Amino acid sequence: MTEYRYAIVGAGIAGASAAYNLAAAGPTLLIERESQPGYHSTGRSAALYTETYGNRVIRALTIASRPFFEAPPAGFTEHPLLTPRGTLVIARADQREKLAAALAESKAILPSVEGVDAARAAALCPALRPGYVASAFYEEDARDMDVHAIHQGFLRGFRAAGGRLVCDAEVTRLARNGAGWTIETRVGTFTAGVLINAAGAWADVIARMAGARPVGLVPKRRTACTIEPPAESGFRGWPAVIDVDEQFYWKPDAGQLILSPADETPVEPQDVQPEEMDIAICVDRVEQASTLAIRRVLRRWAGLRSFVKDKTPVAGFAPDAPGFFWLAGQGGYGIMTSPAMGRAAAALAQGLPMPADLAAHGVSAADLAPQRLA
């Protein structure tokens, strides 16, 4: 058996970005249970980069990731990773107070965010139903992300640095072997000094196999669907439209419109599928807020967004399992924070300080440490 310095369980965006940053530090193995990386949450992302989304730590990681997205290393991708989109957060009359608070918080982070009235909101997205929007704010700097290019760029760079990716390799047993770990999978057995748990919705399952205390990860179903766009040609330039209470959103994508009821239904880790009731709720909410007449849903799917109780990622060594490193709980923020989270995880897994630029944005090892959840 080849001895690896790092073995990462899970080749979604969390595992791939960490692997990309760790491969140069020593022999690194990336283990994926599916036949292709990114099958679950990574491949089902709504793909929106916004610096006003999430809590303090999430926003700091997102802002720190922007330089990488705007100027990735040579060979990372042949396509832009970010393209203009904008987000329009809307409120009915009964939501005005919530909107005002959200606007104040967003402007404190990103001064370019602007409050807009109903007329300006309608100009930005003509599909809004007249009389529905009482107030709104607009984040012009929000971007669409090319999730496939980002994920594949990390995997390509990982392999180029000598890393090994093994697919169809569901973990069946984990055991300490002196100074490291023995990892039994359906395609073979591997050994590594450090075991990194980037298994997404299955991270607590992997922890139990390793004898580590779970962090209370809760996978939550998020439903989405696509519909045909309206006849007017300008829909491609619409911003993403988001209800201030996150009861729905819609955004243009690849010549269609993505809709979601922004649901967060706790479920067991699984290959999650959409529920017809959630699709019906989504259509109803969007039709109330817009003039879109949704006659047919073209495609429907669901993904898992996995959170711990404070909705902040977990990255750090387990206090009760030597050499077991947590990398979980990135929820719906995993893609847009991936450059910063990949570097943070790689540094902490090597026993190094938090990278200086992330620390300057206010991200500390303690913010991410699993001990905070005890």
GIDA-V632941 format. One record per helix or strand. SS is the DSSP state (a for helix, b for strand). FROM is the first residue (numbers start at 1). TO is the last residue. Records with the same first field share a line. If there is no record, write none. Layout:
SS=FROM-TO / FROM-TO
//
This chain:
b=3-9 / 28-31 / 48-49 / 82-84 / 87-91 / 114-116 / 128-128 / 135-139 / 143-145 / 164-166 / 171-177 / 180-185 / 188-197 / 218-228 / 240-243 / 249-253 / 256-260 / 265-266 / 290-290 / 297-307 / 314-317 / 324-328
a=13-25 / 42-44 / 56-70 / 93-109 / 118-124 / 147-160 / 200-210 / 233-237 / 276-289 / 331-333 / 338-349 / 356-360 / 365-368 / 370-373
//
